Amino acid sequence: MGNDINVVFMGKFGYPSGMASTKRIQHFLDYLNGLSTTTRVLQLRSTGENVGKEEAGNYLGTEYRRVGVDLKLDRFLVPALWRYLKQGIGALKGWHIRGGRNVLYSYGGVTLESVLFILAAKRLGYLVIFDIVEDNTFIDDKLSLPGKIRWAAGEILDRFFLGLADGVVVISNYLKELYARKVATSVPLVLIPISARCAGEDRPGREPGPMKIVYAGSFAKKDGIDQLLDAFEKVQEKKGNCTLMLCGTGASVKLYQPRIAANPAIQYIGYLEDRAFYRFLLGADVLCVTRTGSTYANAGFPFKLGEYLATGNPVIVSDVGDVRRYLSHMEDAIIVEPGSVSAIAGALEYCLDHPETAAKIGRSGADKCKRYFDPDANGNLLMQLIRRL
């Protein structure tokens, strides 16, 4: 069914292990590989604890290659940049299948890291799909100088190279409306939301002891970690009987370390590999997606919300973006005002005082996850788009 199709997923994400972006790509790969589609991954410049140590390999039937690990702003930049381009373009050439439908799936659209590879892919005969998952126009984190340069360049590249797209995928209705104004009407534009595979009926029961409140993900400003910590400390002081467990990684983690160290009821777990990560989520009593109300937070759609709902545990989520398109307050999740410490604290207190009702909300959230965020349904949407190109 899919053996005439060859899809190369490209972007600055960890592979084969990683966080939200990696998991989004992996769900697509799982579906396409089930159709005997040829799949590859070209990973651009990703480094860090959540990235595989090997620069090339095969994972679950997908060949992958990582390029640009040695790119740094030093005297070796020019030769490193040459190797980066040579290796990346060489991979695209080697992976191109003569007579097949070759597709380059560029996660994040056009960036400084990807633009020359996109141009090369077009010359080689690839069809190009851009996957847009955020609106960086409104990024609200403080950026380093290189970060500011990449951000500004991304805006310019998006404006001038968006016309290279044969198809566009977006993760939210905000982005769908934004890119409907940017791309030609002849270019297919498809909304493919987050995805998560539900845990099923074999998930563990609640363990005795303090209520375990969990946040897992990045520690960027949009994630509202300050507000979550404030709310937790407020509830802990008033009621006790709760712990806050933080999992994930990011440059901003160090900003919270003194506060975490000062409160024994707050634990930082660090980065967990997939199996340990999902066991960690399953063991939670309450899961929190407490985003701020910024335009940047509203533009995307938190991938971790799907992972949380999939556990069947109750979820406290800020009212951002598409949340209310899929979930109802106090039925499928506890939806709170973005950035409101009192609203988060009130939701945490409710879960402490009404554990049975909270558990019922969690089970309903899992049902909504199956309905709206099924990885196979999302994979089918992508395959339909590829066949339209």
Short mmCIF file of the C-alpha atoms (twelve columns), coordinates in Angstrom:
data_MODEL
# 
_entry.id   MODEL 
# 
loop_
_atom_site.group_PDB 
_atom_site.id 
_atom_site.type_symbol 
_atom_site.label_atom_id 
_atom_site.label_alt_id 
_atom_site.label_comp_id 
_atom_site.label_asym_id 
_atom_site.label_seq_id 
_atom_site.Cartn_x 
_atom_site.Cartn_y 
_atom_site.Cartn_z 
_atom_site.pdbx_PDB_model_num 
ATOM 1   C CA . MET A 1   0.000   0.000  0.000  1 
ATOM 2   C CA . GLY A 2   2.783   2.438  0.895  1 
ATOM 3   C CA . ASN A 3   5.847   0.804  -0.669 1 
ATOM 4   C CA . ASP A 4   6.057   3.412  -3.466 1 
ATOM 5   C CA . ILE A 5   6.308   6.218  -0.884 1 
ATOM 6   C CA . ASN A 6   9.559   7.343  0.725  1 
ATOM 7   C CA . VAL A 7   9.324   9.863  3.583  1 
ATOM 8   C CA . VAL A 8   12.308  11.593 5.187  1 
ATOM 9   C CA . PHE A 9   11.505  13.330 8.478  1 
ATOM 10  C CA . MET A 10  13.914  16.188 9.129  1 
ATOM 11  C CA . GLY A 11  14.310  18.594 12.017 1 
ATOM 12  C CA . LYS A 12  16.171  19.659 15.122 1 
ATOM 13  C CA . PHE A 13  14.734  17.055 17.461 1 
ATOM 14  C CA . GLY A 14  16.219  14.216 19.460 1 
ATOM 15  C CA . TYR A 15  16.106  10.791 17.845 1 
ATOM 16  C CA . PRO A 16  15.499  7.996  18.597 1 
ATOM 17  C CA . SER A 17  14.844  9.297  22.128 1 
ATOM 18  C CA . GLY A 18  13.534  12.728 22.974 1 
ATOM 19  C CA . MET A 19  10.571  14.740 24.124 1 
ATOM 20  C CA . ALA A 20  7.442   16.142 22.421 1 
ATOM 21  C CA . SER A 21  8.803   16.667 18.899 1 
ATOM 22  C CA . THR A 22  10.416  13.221 18.829 1 
ATOM 23  C CA . LYS A 23  7.229   11.536 20.004 1 
ATOM 24  C CA . ARG A 24  5.136   13.339 17.382 1 
ATOM 25  C CA . ILE A 25  7.489   12.115 14.667 1 
ATOM 26  C CA . GLN A 26  7.685   8.588  16.096 1 
ATOM 27  C CA . HIS A 27  3.906   8.175  16.014 1 
ATOM 28  C CA . PHE A 28  3.910   9.122  12.324 1 
ATOM 29  C CA . LEU A 29  6.775   6.690  11.691 1 
ATOM 30  C CA . ASP A 30  4.982   3.833  13.455 1 
ATOM 31  C CA . TYR A 31  1.906   4.304  11.284 1 
ATOM 32  C CA . LEU A 32  3.789   4.691  7.989  1 
ATOM 33  C CA . ASN A 33  6.037   1.703  8.689  1 
ATOM 34  C CA . GLY A 34  2.910   -0.368 9.257  1 
ATOM 35  C CA . LEU A 35  1.968   0.409  5.636  1 
ATOM 36  C CA . SER A 36  5.403   -0.692 4.352  1 
ATOM 37  C CA . THR A 37  6.305   2.909  3.558  1 
ATOM 38  C CA . THR A 38  10.042  3.638  3.425  1 
ATOM 39  C CA . THR A 39  10.936  6.053  6.237  1 
ATOM 40  C CA . ARG A 40  14.117  7.840  7.290  1 
ATOM 41  C CA . VAL A 41  15.068  10.505 9.828  1 
ATOM 42  C CA . LEU A 42  17.583  13.300 9.263  1 
ATOM 43  C CA . GLN A 43  18.295  14.874 12.630 1 
ATOM 44  C CA . LEU A 44  19.807  18.356 12.511 1 
ATOM 45  C CA . ARG A 45  22.322  19.427 15.115 1 
ATOM 46  C CA . SER A 46  20.486  18.134 18.183 1 
ATOM 47  C CA . THR A 47  22.662  17.531 21.220 1 
ATOM 48  C CA . GLY A 48  22.047  16.957 24.909 1 
ATOM 49  C CA . GLU A 49  21.145  14.236 27.374 1 
ATOM 50  C CA . ASN A 50  17.980  13.180 25.563 1 
ATOM 51  C CA . VAL A 51  19.665  12.519 22.207 1 
ATOM 52  C CA . GLY A 52  21.046  9.159  21.122 1 
ATOM 53  C CA . LYS A 53  24.830  8.807  21.200 1 
ATOM 54  C CA . GLU A 54  25.059  7.220  17.758 1 
ATOM 55  C CA . GLU A 55  25.257  9.479  14.697 1 
ATOM 56  C CA . ALA A 56  23.542  6.870  12.523 1 
ATOM 57  C CA . GLY A 57  21.513  3.748  13.033 1 
ATOM 58  C CA . ASN A 58  18.175  2.013  12.630 1 
ATOM 59  C CA . TYR A 59  15.333  2.269  15.121 1 
ATOM 60  C CA . LEU A 60  12.083  0.305  14.830 1 
ATOM 61  C CA . GLY A 61  12.531  -0.062 11.072 1 
ATOM 62  C CA . THR A 62  13.614  3.524  10.367 1 
ATOM 63  C CA . GLU A 63  17.132  4.454  9.269  1 
ATOM 64  C CA . TYR A 64  18.344  7.672  10.877 1 
ATOM 65  C CA . ARG A 65  21.323  9.991  10.622 1 
ATOM 66  C CA . ARG A 66  22.407  12.906 12.807 1 
ATOM 67  C CA . VAL A 67  24.448  15.720 11.272 1 
ATOM 68  C CA . GLY A 68  26.021  18.905 12.610 1 
ATOM 69  C CA . VAL A 69  26.906  17.756 16.124 1 
ATOM 70  C CA . ASP A 70  30.227  19.620 15.889 1 
ATOM 71  C CA . LEU A 71  28.742  22.945 14.701 1 
ATOM 72  C CA . LYS A 72  29.943  25.647 17.114 1 
ATOM 73  C CA . LEU A 73  30.736  29.343 16.909 1 
ATOM 74  C CA . ASP A 74  34.509  28.848 16.950 1 
ATOM 75  C CA . ARG A 75  37.431  28.791 14.519 1 
ATOM 76  C CA . PHE A 76  36.342  25.387 13.216 1 
ATOM 77  C CA . LEU A 77  32.899  26.648 12.142 1 
ATOM 78  C CA . VAL A 78  33.612  26.808 8.377  1 
ATOM 79  C CA . PRO A 79  34.866  23.206 7.975  1 
ATOM 80  C CA . ALA A 80  32.152  21.959 10.361 1 
ATOM 81  C CA . LEU A 81  29.483  23.779 8.340  1 
ATOM 82  C CA . TRP A 82  30.841  22.256 5.136  1 
ATOM 83  C CA . ARG A 83  30.642  18.756 6.655  1 
ATOM 84  C CA . TYR A 84  27.117  19.483 7.892  1 
ATOM 85  C CA . LEU A 85  25.885  20.418 4.429  1 
ATOM 86  C CA . LYS A 86  27.792  17.645 2.679  1 
ATOM 87  C CA . GLN A 87  26.517  14.950 5.034  1 
ATOM 88  C CA . GLY A 88  22.922  16.201 5.044  1 
ATOM 89  C CA . ILE A 89  22.620  16.655 1.283  1 
ATOM 90  C CA . GLY A 90  24.474  13.377 0.784  1 
ATOM 91  C CA . ALA A 91  21.875  11.605 2.946  1 
ATOM 92  C CA . LEU A 92  19.007  13.128 0.949  1 
ATOM 93  C CA . LYS A 93  20.648  12.023 -2.318 1 
ATOM 94  C CA . GLY A 94  21.315  8.521  -1.043 1 
ATOM 95  C CA . TRP A 95  17.802  8.119  0.321  1 
ATOM 96  C CA . HIS A 96  16.035  9.363  -2.815 1 
ATOM 97  C CA . ILE A 97  14.189  6.516  -4.542 1 
ATOM 98  C CA . ARG A 98  14.043  6.742  -8.311 1 
ATOM 99  C CA . GLY A 99  10.457  6.437  -9.522 1 
ATOM 100 C CA . GLY A 100 9.018   6.666  -5.997 1 
ATOM 101 C CA . ARG A 101 7.077   9.436  -4.309 1 
ATOM 102 C CA . ASN A 102 9.804   11.082 -2.257 1 
ATOM 103 C CA . VAL A 103 8.653   13.371 0.540  1 
ATOM 104 C CA . LEU A 104 10.683  15.578 2.870  1 
ATOM 105 C CA . TYR A 105 8.751   16.276 6.087  1 
ATOM 106 C CA . SER A 106 10.358  19.350 7.670  1 
ATOM 107 C CA . TYR A 107 9.435   19.588 11.352 1 
ATOM 108 C CA . GLY A 108 9.263   23.250 12.356 1 
ATOM 109 C CA . GLY A 109 8.968   24.577 8.805  1 
ATOM 110 C CA . VAL A 110 11.902  26.563 7.417  1 
ATOM 111 C CA . THR A 111 14.795  27.330 9.787  1 
ATOM 112 C CA . LEU A 112 18.431  28.350 9.497  1 
ATOM 113 C CA . GLU A 113 19.372  24.705 10.069 1 
ATOM 114 C CA . SER A 114 17.023  23.335 7.405  1 
ATOM 115 C CA . VAL A 115 16.700  25.875 4.577  1 
ATOM 116 C CA . LEU A 116 19.597  24.647 2.412  1 
ATOM 117 C CA . PHE A 117 18.490  21.043 2.801  1 
ATOM 118 C CA . ILE A 118 14.959  22.012 1.748  1 
ATOM 119 C CA . LEU A 119 16.332  23.730 -1.366 1 
ATOM 120 C CA . ALA A 120 18.496  20.688 -2.139 1 
ATOM 121 C CA . ALA A 121 15.541  18.345 -1.624 1 
ATOM 122 C CA . LYS A 122 13.420  20.322 -4.074 1 
ATOM 123 C CA . ARG A 123 16.184  20.061 -6.694 1 
ATOM 124 C CA . LEU A 124 16.406  16.326 -6.077 1 
ATOM 125 C CA . GLY A 125 12.665  15.944 -6.727 1 
ATOM 126 C CA . TYR A 126 11.322  15.650 -3.190 1 
ATOM 127 C CA . LEU A 127 7.873   16.934 -2.334 1 
ATOM 128 C CA . VAL A 128 8.113   19.096 0.800  1 
ATOM 129 C CA . ILE A 129 5.723   19.182 3.766  1 
ATOM 130 C CA . PHE A 130 6.187   21.731 6.563  1 
ATOM 131 C CA . ASP A 131 4.994   20.775 10.061 1 
ATOM 132 C CA . ILE A 132 4.231   23.985 11.995 1 
ATOM 133 C CA . VAL A 133 3.827   23.476 15.737 1 
ATOM 134 C CA . GLU A 134 4.291   26.999 17.138 1 
ATOM 135 C CA . ASP A 135 4.247   30.701 16.261 1 
ATOM 136 C CA . ASN A 136 7.695   32.019 17.102 1 
ATOM 137 C CA . THR A 137 6.611   35.591 16.391 1 
ATOM 138 C CA . PHE A 138 5.436   35.750 19.999 1 
ATOM 139 C CA . ILE A 139 8.130   33.735 21.744 1 
ATOM 140 C CA . ASP A 140 8.270   34.966 25.346 1 
ATOM 141 C CA . ASP A 141 11.458  33.405 26.683 1 
ATOM 142 C CA . LYS A 142 14.646  35.416 27.012 1 
ATOM 143 C CA . LEU A 143 16.892  34.367 24.152 1 
ATOM 144 C CA . SER A 144 20.656  34.304 23.849 1 
ATOM 145 C CA . LEU A 145 22.218  36.237 20.978 1 
ATOM 146 C CA . PRO A 146 22.418  33.115 18.745 1 
ATOM 147 C CA . GLY A 147 18.797  32.366 19.719 1 
ATOM 148 C CA . LYS A 148 17.709  35.863 18.714 1 
ATOM 149 C CA . ILE A 149 19.513  35.497 15.389 1 
ATOM 150 C CA . ARG A 150 17.811  32.141 14.712 1 
ATOM 151 C CA . TRP A 151 14.422  33.588 15.697 1 
ATOM 152 C CA . ALA A 152 14.769  36.639 13.412 1 
ATOM 153 C CA . ALA A 153 16.096  34.485 10.581 1 
ATOM 154 C CA . GLY A 154 13.200  32.077 11.006 1 
ATOM 155 C CA . GLU A 155 10.723  34.897 10.501 1 
ATOM 156 C CA . ILE A 156 12.471  36.008 7.312  1 
ATOM 157 C CA . LEU A 157 12.870  32.465 5.998  1 
ATOM 158 C CA . ASP A 158 9.214   31.690 6.687  1 
ATOM 159 C CA . ARG A 159 8.207   34.735 4.665  1 
ATOM 160 C CA . PHE A 160 10.412  34.040 1.652  1 
ATOM 161 C CA . PHE A 161 10.595  30.237 1.502  1 
ATOM 162 C CA . LEU A 162 7.094   29.159 2.517  1 
ATOM 163 C CA . GLY A 163 6.330   28.928 -1.198 1 
ATOM 164 C CA . LEU A 164 8.554   25.832 -1.369 1 
ATOM 165 C CA . ALA A 165 5.925   23.838 0.524  1 
ATOM 166 C CA . ASP A 166 3.858   21.273 -1.369 1 
ATOM 167 C CA . GLY A 167 1.780   20.721 1.767  1 
ATOM 168 C CA . VAL A 168 1.528   22.187 5.286  1 
ATOM 169 C CA . VAL A 169 0.622   20.449 8.545  1 
ATOM 170 C CA . VAL A 170 -0.331  22.472 11.635 1 
ATOM 171 C CA . ILE A 171 -1.000  21.365 15.197 1 
ATOM 172 C CA . SER A 172 -3.685  23.898 16.217 1 
ATOM 173 C CA . ASN A 173 -6.599  25.913 14.848 1 
ATOM 174 C CA . TYR A 174 -4.697  29.139 15.592 1 
ATOM 175 C CA . LEU A 175 -1.892  28.012 13.305 1 
ATOM 176 C CA . LYS A 176 -4.358  26.756 10.700 1 
ATOM 177 C CA . GLU A 177 -5.940  30.207 10.465 1 
ATOM 178 C CA . LEU A 178 -2.530  31.915 10.451 1 
ATOM 179 C CA . TYR A 179 -1.074  29.756 7.665  1 
ATOM 180 C CA . ALA A 180 -4.265  29.795 5.624  1 
ATOM 181 C CA . ARG A 181 -3.437  33.484 5.098  1 
ATOM 182 C CA . LYS A 182 0.193   32.742 4.260  1 
ATOM 183 C CA . VAL A 183 0.112   29.822 1.807  1 
ATOM 184 C CA . ALA A 184 -1.403  29.622 -1.648 1 
ATOM 185 C CA . THR A 185 -4.907  28.160 -1.795 1 
ATOM 186 C CA . SER A 186 -3.553  25.381 -4.015 1 
ATOM 187 C CA . VAL A 187 -1.305  24.103 -1.193 1 
ATOM 188 C CA . PRO A 188 -3.074  21.504 1.027  1 
ATOM 189 C CA . LEU A 189 -3.236  22.652 4.660  1 
ATOM 190 C CA . VAL A 190 -4.099  19.976 7.234  1 
ATOM 191 C CA . LEU A 191 -4.584  20.168 10.993 1 
ATOM 192 C CA . ILE A 192 -3.045  17.133 12.712 1 
ATOM 193 C CA . PRO A 193 -3.286  17.523 16.501 1 
ATOM 194 C CA . ILE A 194 -1.250  15.930 19.261 1 
ATOM 195 C CA . SER A 195 -1.324  12.160 19.635 1 
ATOM 196 C CA . ALA A 196 -1.061  9.671  22.489 1 
ATOM 197 C CA . ARG A 197 -1.709  5.979  22.913 1 
ATOM 198 C CA . CYS A 198 -3.872  5.217  25.938 1 
ATOM 199 C CA . ALA A 199 -2.620  2.994  28.738 1 
ATOM 200 C CA . GLY A 200 -5.556  0.583  28.732 1 
ATOM 201 C CA . GLU A 201 -7.058  -1.210 31.692 1 
ATOM 202 C CA . ASP A 202 -3.821  -2.593 33.146 1 
ATOM 203 C CA . ARG A 203 -2.649  0.648  34.710 1 
ATOM 204 C CA . PRO A 204 -1.660  0.491  38.398 1 
ATOM 205 C CA . GLY A 205 -4.026  1.528  41.161 1 
ATOM 206 C CA . ARG A 206 -3.384  4.464  43.447 1 
ATOM 207 C CA . GLU A 207 -0.626  3.912  45.994 1 
ATOM 208 C CA . PRO A 208 -1.190  5.012  49.603 1 
ATOM 209 C CA . GLY A 209 0.535   8.146  50.844 1 
ATOM 210 C CA . PRO A 210 0.581   11.833 49.898 1 
ATOM 211 C CA . MET A 211 -1.113  12.887 46.657 1 
ATOM 212 C CA . LYS A 212 1.518   12.852 43.888 1 
ATOM 213 C CA . ILE A 213 1.246   15.932 41.686 1 
ATOM 214 C CA . VAL A 214 3.328   15.651 38.534 1 
ATOM 215 C CA . TYR A 215 4.651   18.035 35.898 1 
ATOM 216 C CA . ALA A 216 6.709   16.584 33.040 1 
ATOM 217 C CA . GLY A 217 8.142   18.490 30.083 1 
ATOM 218 C CA . SER A 218 10.264  21.505 29.307 1 
ATOM 219 C CA . PHE A 219 10.807  24.356 31.752 1 
ATOM 220 C CA . ALA A 220 10.256  27.292 29.411 1 
ATOM 221 C CA . LYS A 221 8.452   30.467 30.475 1 
ATOM 222 C CA . LYS A 222 5.288   29.402 28.611 1 
ATOM 223 C CA . ASP A 223 5.057   26.291 30.801 1 
ATOM 224 C CA . GLY A 224 4.081   28.281 33.895 1 
ATOM 225 C CA . ILE A 225 6.427   26.517 36.329 1 
ATOM 226 C CA . ASP A 226 6.557   29.566 38.624 1 
ATOM 227 C CA . GLN A 227 2.769   29.580 38.964 1 
ATOM 228 C CA . LEU A 228 2.657   25.825 39.572 1 
ATOM 229 C CA . LEU A 229 5.282   26.077 42.325 1 
ATOM 230 C CA . ASP A 230 3.444   28.998 43.948 1 
ATOM 231 C CA . ALA A 231 0.146   27.099 43.859 1 
ATOM 232 C CA . PHE A 232 1.653   23.901 45.209 1 
ATOM 233 C CA . GLU A 233 3.344   25.663 48.127 1 
ATOM 234 C CA . LYS A 234 0.085   27.426 48.938 1 
ATOM 235 C CA . VAL A 235 -1.832  24.122 49.031 1 
ATOM 236 C CA . GLN A 236 0.943   22.287 50.834 1 
ATOM 237 C CA . GLU A 237 1.017   24.901 53.591 1 
ATOM 238 C CA . LYS A 238 -2.763  24.843 53.975 1 
ATOM 239 C CA . LYS A 239 -3.524  21.112 53.666 1 
ATOM 240 C CA . GLY A 240 -0.291  19.115 53.545 1 
ATOM 241 C CA . ASN A 241 -0.524  15.508 52.286 1 
ATOM 242 C CA . CYS A 242 0.900   16.236 48.802 1 
ATOM 243 C CA . THR A 243 4.170   16.128 46.905 1 
ATOM 244 C CA . LEU A 244 5.189   17.787 43.644 1 
ATOM 245 C CA . MET A 245 7.368   15.807 41.252 1 
ATOM 246 C CA . LEU A 246 9.019   17.541 38.291 1 
ATOM 247 C CA . CYS A 247 10.399  15.642 35.314 1 
ATOM 248 C CA . GLY A 248 12.079  16.867 32.151 1 
ATOM 249 C CA . THR A 249 14.979  18.904 30.938 1 
ATOM 250 C CA . GLY A 250 15.875  22.273 29.511 1 
ATOM 251 C CA . ALA A 251 18.219  25.197 29.967 1 
ATOM 252 C CA . SER A 252 15.804  26.854 32.419 1 
ATOM 253 C CA . VAL A 253 15.798  23.996 34.948 1 
ATOM 254 C CA . LYS A 254 18.678  25.587 36.852 1 
ATOM 255 C CA . LEU A 255 16.514  28.646 37.583 1 
ATOM 256 C CA . TYR A 256 14.237  26.483 39.731 1 
ATOM 257 C CA . GLN A 257 16.859  24.362 41.491 1 
ATOM 258 C CA . PRO A 258 17.237  26.587 44.602 1 
ATOM 259 C CA . ARG A 259 13.473  26.600 45.147 1 
ATOM 260 C CA . ILE A 260 13.248  22.847 44.672 1 
ATOM 261 C CA . ALA A 261 16.142  22.236 47.067 1 
ATOM 262 C CA . ALA A 262 14.484  24.412 49.728 1 
ATOM 263 C CA . ASN A 263 11.316  22.282 49.902 1 
ATOM 264 C CA . PRO A 264 11.604  18.536 50.618 1 
ATOM 265 C CA . ALA A 265 8.053   18.031 49.271 1 
ATOM 266 C CA . ILE A 266 9.263   19.027 45.795 1 
ATOM 267 C CA . GLN A 267 11.388  16.552 43.835 1 
ATOM 268 C CA . TYR A 268 13.174  17.026 40.520 1 
ATOM 269 C CA . ILE A 269 13.427  13.648 38.785 1 
ATOM 270 C CA . GLY A 270 15.381  14.773 35.693 1 
ATOM 271 C CA . TYR A 271 15.043  13.294 32.223 1 
ATOM 272 C CA . LEU A 272 13.587  9.779  31.922 1 
ATOM 273 C CA . GLU A 273 13.762  7.375  28.998 1 
ATOM 274 C CA . ASP A 274 10.424  6.411  27.483 1 
ATOM 275 C CA . ARG A 275 9.517   3.337  29.545 1 
ATOM 276 C CA . ALA A 276 10.472  4.927  32.848 1 
ATOM 277 C CA . PHE A 277 8.747   8.151  31.794 1 
ATOM 278 C CA . TYR A 278 5.401   6.485  31.116 1 
ATOM 279 C CA . ARG A 279 5.606   4.489  34.358 1 
ATOM 280 C CA . PHE A 280 6.248   7.791  36.102 1 
ATOM 281 C CA . LEU A 281 3.142   9.379  34.539 1 
ATOM 282 C CA . LEU A 282 0.998   6.333  35.318 1 
ATOM 283 C CA . GLY A 283 2.051   6.534  38.972 1 
ATOM 284 C CA . ALA A 284 0.830   10.135 39.338 1 
ATOM 285 C CA . ASP A 285 -2.360  11.108 41.151 1 
ATOM 286 C CA . VAL A 286 -2.724  14.447 39.357 1 
ATOM 287 C CA . LEU A 287 -0.959  15.732 36.233 1 
ATOM 288 C CA . CYS A 288 -0.515  19.454 35.497 1 
ATOM 289 C CA . VAL A 289 -0.287  21.403 32.231 1 
ATOM 290 C CA . THR A 290 -0.241  24.895 33.692 1 
ATOM 291 C CA . ARG A 291 0.666   27.095 30.755 1 
ATOM 292 C CA . THR A 292 0.741   30.881 30.763 1 
ATOM 293 C CA . GLY A 293 -1.800  32.890 28.756 1 
ATOM 294 C CA . SER A 294 0.748   34.258 26.260 1 
ATOM 295 C CA . THR A 295 0.030   34.284 22.545 1 
ATOM 296 C CA . TYR A 296 2.964   31.899 22.121 1 
ATOM 297 C CA . ALA A 297 1.356   29.413 24.536 1 
ATOM 298 C CA . ASN A 298 -2.038  29.788 22.826 1 
ATOM 299 C CA . ALA A 299 -0.641  29.246 19.322 1 
ATOM 300 C CA . GLY A 300 0.602   25.700 19.818 1 
ATOM 301 C CA . PHE A 301 -0.955  22.746 21.590 1 
ATOM 302 C CA . PRO A 302 0.856   21.005 24.472 1 
ATOM 303 C CA . PHE A 303 1.890   17.502 23.418 1 
ATOM 304 C CA . LYS A 304 2.099   16.453 27.048 1 
ATOM 305 C CA . LEU A 305 -1.649  17.005 27.440 1 
ATOM 306 C CA . GLY A 306 -2.234  13.935 25.267 1 
ATOM 307 C CA . GLU A 307 0.302   11.896 27.220 1 
ATOM 308 C CA . TYR A 308 -1.334  12.951 30.487 1 
ATOM 309 C CA . LEU A 309 -4.877  12.163 29.362 1 
ATOM 310 C CA . ALA A 310 -3.714  8.783  28.053 1 
ATOM 311 C CA . THR A 311 -2.838  7.661  31.590 1 
ATOM 312 C CA . GLY A 312 -6.451  7.932  32.761 1 
ATOM 313 C CA . ASN A 313 -5.295  10.082 35.690 1 
ATOM 314 C CA . PRO A 314 -6.957  13.463 36.365 1 
ATOM 315 C CA . VAL A 315 -5.407  16.405 34.535 1 
ATOM 316 C CA . ILE A 316 -5.305  20.082 35.478 1 
ATOM 317 C CA . VAL A 317 -4.821  22.103 32.271 1 
ATOM 318 C CA . SER A 318 -4.735  25.810 31.513 1 
ATOM 319 C CA . ASP A 319 -7.403  27.162 29.173 1 
ATOM 320 C CA . VAL A 320 -5.114  27.851 26.211 1 
ATOM 321 C CA . GLY A 321 -5.357  27.211 22.499 1 
ATOM 322 C CA . ASP A 322 -7.591  24.331 21.452 1 
ATOM 323 C CA . VAL A 323 -8.122  22.807 24.919 1 
ATOM 324 C CA . ARG A 324 -11.875 23.507 25.048 1 
ATOM 325 C CA . ARG A 325 -12.340 22.257 21.478 1 
ATOM 326 C CA . TYR A 326 -11.628 18.772 22.793 1 
ATOM 327 C CA . LEU A 327 -12.243 18.794 26.557 1 
ATOM 328 C CA . SER A 328 -15.033 19.933 28.904 1 
ATOM 329 C CA . HIS A 329 -14.301 21.475 32.301 1 
ATOM 330 C CA . MET A 330 -14.896 19.121 35.245 1 
ATOM 331 C CA . GLU A 331 -15.894 16.332 32.865 1 
ATOM 332 C CA . ASP A 332 -12.678 15.388 31.032 1 
ATOM 333 C CA . ALA A 333 -10.167 17.676 32.778 1 
ATOM 334 C CA . ILE A 334 -10.012 20.488 35.321 1 
ATOM 335 C CA . ILE A 335 -9.533  23.561 33.138 1 
ATOM 336 C CA . VAL A 336 -8.059  26.600 34.880 1 
ATOM 337 C CA . GLU A 337 -7.394  30.225 34.017 1 
ATOM 338 C CA . PRO A 338 -3.923  30.550 32.438 1 
ATOM 339 C CA . GLY A 339 -1.257  31.937 34.749 1 
ATOM 340 C CA . SER A 340 -3.575  32.024 37.780 1 
ATOM 341 C CA . VAL A 341 -1.958  30.741 40.962 1 
ATOM 342 C CA . SER A 342 -5.289  30.776 42.839 1 
ATOM 343 C CA . ALA A 343 -7.017  28.770 40.079 1 
ATOM 344 C CA . ILE A 344 -4.268  26.124 40.059 1 
ATOM 345 C CA . ALA A 345 -4.312  25.950 43.875 1 
ATOM 346 C CA . GLY A 346 -8.087  25.579 43.855 1 
ATOM 347 C CA . ALA A 347 -7.863  22.717 41.358 1 
ATOM 348 C CA . LEU A 348 -5.204  20.955 43.437 1 
ATOM 349 C CA . GLU A 349 -7.328  21.340 46.573 1 
ATOM 350 C CA . TYR A 350 -10.326 19.902 44.737 1 
ATOM 351 C CA . CYS A 351 -8.337  16.794 43.791 1 
ATOM 352 C CA . LEU A 352 -7.197  16.403 47.405 1 
ATOM 353 C CA . ASP A 353 -10.730 16.769 48.767 1 
ATOM 354 C CA . HIS A 354 -12.598 14.806 46.060 1 
ATOM 355 C CA . PRO A 355 -10.319 11.948 44.910 1 
ATOM 356 C CA . GLU A 356 -13.147 9.783  43.570 1 
ATOM 357 C CA . THR A 357 -14.618 12.556 41.426 1 
ATOM 358 C CA . ALA A 358 -11.125 13.471 40.216 1 
ATOM 359 C CA . ALA A 359 -10.530 9.839  39.241 1 
ATOM 360 C CA . LYS A 360 -13.786 9.842  37.254 1 
ATOM 361 C CA . ILE A 361 -12.643 12.984 35.405 1 
ATOM 362 C CA . GLY A 362 -9.382  11.196 34.585 1 
ATOM 363 C CA . ARG A 363 -11.188 8.213  33.080 1 
ATOM 364 C CA . SER A 364 -13.351 10.501 30.940 1 
ATOM 365 C CA . GLY A 365 -10.209 12.339 29.801 1 
ATOM 366 C CA . ALA A 366 -8.741  9.033  28.605 1 
ATOM 367 C CA . ASP A 367 -11.890 8.419  26.548 1 
ATOM 368 C CA . LYS A 368 -11.523 11.830 24.894 1 
ATOM 369 C CA . CYS A 369 -7.864  11.063 24.211 1 
ATOM 370 C CA . LYS A 370 -8.856  7.891  22.348 1 
ATOM 371 C CA . ARG A 371 -11.432 9.832  20.357 1 
ATOM 372 C CA . TYR A 372 -9.382  12.866 19.322 1 
ATOM 373 C CA . PHE A 373 -5.679  12.053 19.686 1 
ATOM 374 C CA . ASP A 374 -5.349  8.539  18.298 1 
ATOM 375 C CA . PRO A 375 -1.894  8.109  16.669 1 
ATOM 376 C CA . ASP A 376 -3.311  5.877  13.913 1 
ATOM 377 C CA . ALA A 377 -5.953  8.462  12.987 1 
ATOM 378 C CA . ASN A 378 -3.262  11.135 12.831 1 
ATOM 379 C CA . GLY A 379 -1.015  8.891  10.753 1 
ATOM 380 C CA . ASN A 380 -3.890  8.308  8.352  1 
ATOM 381 C CA . LEU A 381 -4.341  12.087 7.990  1 
ATOM 382 C CA . LEU A 382 -0.675  12.393 7.048  1 
ATOM 383 C CA . MET A 383 -0.893  9.554  4.538  1 
ATOM 384 C CA . GLN A 384 -3.964  11.139 2.957  1 
ATOM 385 C CA . LEU A 385 -2.029  14.399 2.596  1 
ATOM 386 C CA . ILE A 386 0.949   12.628 1.008  1 
ATOM 387 C CA . ARG A 387 -1.286  10.932 -1.520 1 
ATOM 388 C CA . ARG A 388 -2.844  14.310 -2.430 1 
ATOM 389 C CA . LEU A 389 0.522   15.890 -3.332 1 
# 
